[in-house]
Amino acid sequence: MILETFKHFPDFELLDTGDGFRLERWGDAVLQRPDPQIIWPKSRPNHEWNNAWAIFKSASEENKGRWEIKKPLPNPWLIEFDSVKFLLKLSPFKHTGLFAEQAAQWEFMLAKIRNKSENQKLKILNLFAYTGGATLVLAKAGCLVTHVDASKPAITWANENHKLNTLPADSVRWILDDAVKFVRRELKRGAKYDGIIMDPPAFGHGPTGKTWKFNDDLPGLLNDCTQLLSDNAKFLIINGYATNSSALALNNLLTDAVKNLGGGVEFGELCLKQKSQRLISTGIFARWSKG
Ligand SMILES: C[S@@+](CC[C@H](N)C(=O)[O-])C[C@H]1O[C@@H](n2cnc3c(N)ncnc32)[C@H](O)[C@@H]1O
């Protein structure tokens, strides 16, 4: 069981946690965001918490969740990971447009593809791809990425991120679709990928309303995805968050699905490390890789 954190992402920092909140630095800006698992007290002095530029106030009976702005945020608000630029915004759902903990998976994938003198471009499939964190990091590393998400606003935001970076236009294929349906069609087409990453929500909808339920739909999607892996495949990564699943469950599922592919499976919790070295969990994962 691995407690996985990113190694190098200077534009993001978890400054402190406590009393149901995270204090985070995103580039220059400091945010306070709620996190229900944080049941221990703050360790940094109040004046540091009061330095937050914006605080997300969770929804209550009478009103929707909202941001309380203390100090105007940079406009545009850009941060970088491994010289890939991302545009951040305060979303109505306390999100910023990037899941910083995913940087650990980006580093893992880059390590799997970088030390390979591949003469042809690697084809990668990113499912539930949101604003394109993994997509752009891999495209920057020379891969051809198929970016699949069911949300038009997410695809639009991912396109904005793409335009911020000098990437070949054909480095990303943008697909607005239900992940399960798209993978089924790729199977029929005989498509093959050298790497697959997915980060499904616990519950979601395809563009035509088809529901996605993590525990019900993941086994089928995973089996289909293993058949899309090329003989030269490097990795298959499953992330999960806010699910009633576990890293062990993902490990059991993935180990069965890749049993004839060689390579190895590792699993654990995707974490963020605080300045004080305390770890907080943000989700679970299991990942297969070869070579
Ligand atoms: C939390 S996000 C994933 C975050 C992403 N991995 C990242 O690091 O940037 C989950 C995404 O799944 C998408 N989604 C939900 N249900 C879907 C479905 N059935 N098919 C495709 N995408 C779906 C949502 O629109 C959302 O963008």
PDBQT file of the ligand as one rigid body, heavy atoms in Angstrom, charges set to zero:
ROOT
HETATM    1  C1  LIG A 301     -12.944  15.048 -11.047  1.00  0.00    +0.000 C 
HETATM    2  S1  LIG A 301     -13.001  15.014 -12.646  1.00  0.00    +0.000 S 
HETATM    3  C2  LIG A 301     -11.570  14.220 -13.037  1.00  0.00    +0.000 C 
HETATM    4  C3  LIG A 301     -10.337  15.040 -12.729  1.00  0.00    +0.000 C 
HETATM    5  C4  LIG A 301      -9.197  14.797 -13.694  1.00  0.00    +0.000 C 
HETATM    6  N1  LIG A 301      -8.694  13.515 -13.641  1.00  0.00    +0.000 N 
HETATM    7  C5  LIG A 301      -8.056  15.740 -13.409  1.00  0.00    +0.000 C 
HETATM    8  O1  LIG A 301      -7.133  15.390 -12.693  1.00  0.00    +0.000 OA
HETATM    9  O2  LIG A 301      -8.066  16.821 -13.935  1.00  0.00    +0.000 OA
HETATM   10  C6  LIG A 301     -14.230  13.886 -13.143  1.00  0.00    +0.000 C 
HETATM   11  C7  LIG A 301     -14.655  14.196 -14.561  1.00  0.00    +0.000 C 
HETATM   12  O3  LIG A 301     -15.495  13.138 -15.016  1.00  0.00    +0.000 OA
HETATM   13  C8  LIG A 301     -16.413  13.681 -15.952  1.00  0.00    +0.000 C 
HETATM   14  N2  LIG A 301     -17.481  12.684 -16.117  1.00  0.00    +0.000 N 
HETATM   15  C9  LIG A 301     -18.454  12.356 -15.229  1.00  0.00    +0.000 A 
HETATM   16  N3  LIG A 301     -19.205  11.348 -15.723  1.00  0.00    +0.000 NA
HETATM   17  C10 LIG A 301     -18.673  11.027 -16.957  1.00  0.00    +0.000 A 
HETATM   18  C11 LIG A 301     -18.976  10.053 -17.955  1.00  0.00    +0.000 A 
HETATM   19  N4  LIG A 301     -19.999   9.208 -17.814  1.00  0.00    +0.000 N 
HETATM   20  N5  LIG A 301     -18.196   9.985 -19.059  1.00  0.00    +0.000 NA
HETATM   21  C12 LIG A 301     -17.153  10.853 -19.232  1.00  0.00    +0.000 A 
HETATM   22  N6  LIG A 301     -16.811  11.815 -18.320  1.00  0.00    +0.000 NA
HETATM   23  C13 LIG A 301     -17.564  11.885 -17.196  1.00  0.00    +0.000 A 
HETATM   24  C14 LIG A 301     -16.821  14.989 -15.327  1.00  0.00    +0.000 C 
HETATM   25  O4  LIG A 301     -17.307  15.875 -16.304  1.00  0.00    +0.000 OA
HETATM   26  C15 LIG A 301     -15.473  15.482 -14.716  1.00  0.00    +0.000 C 
HETATM   27  O5  LIG A 301     -14.804  16.349 -15.636  1.00  0.00    +0.000 OA
ENDROOT
TORSDOF 0
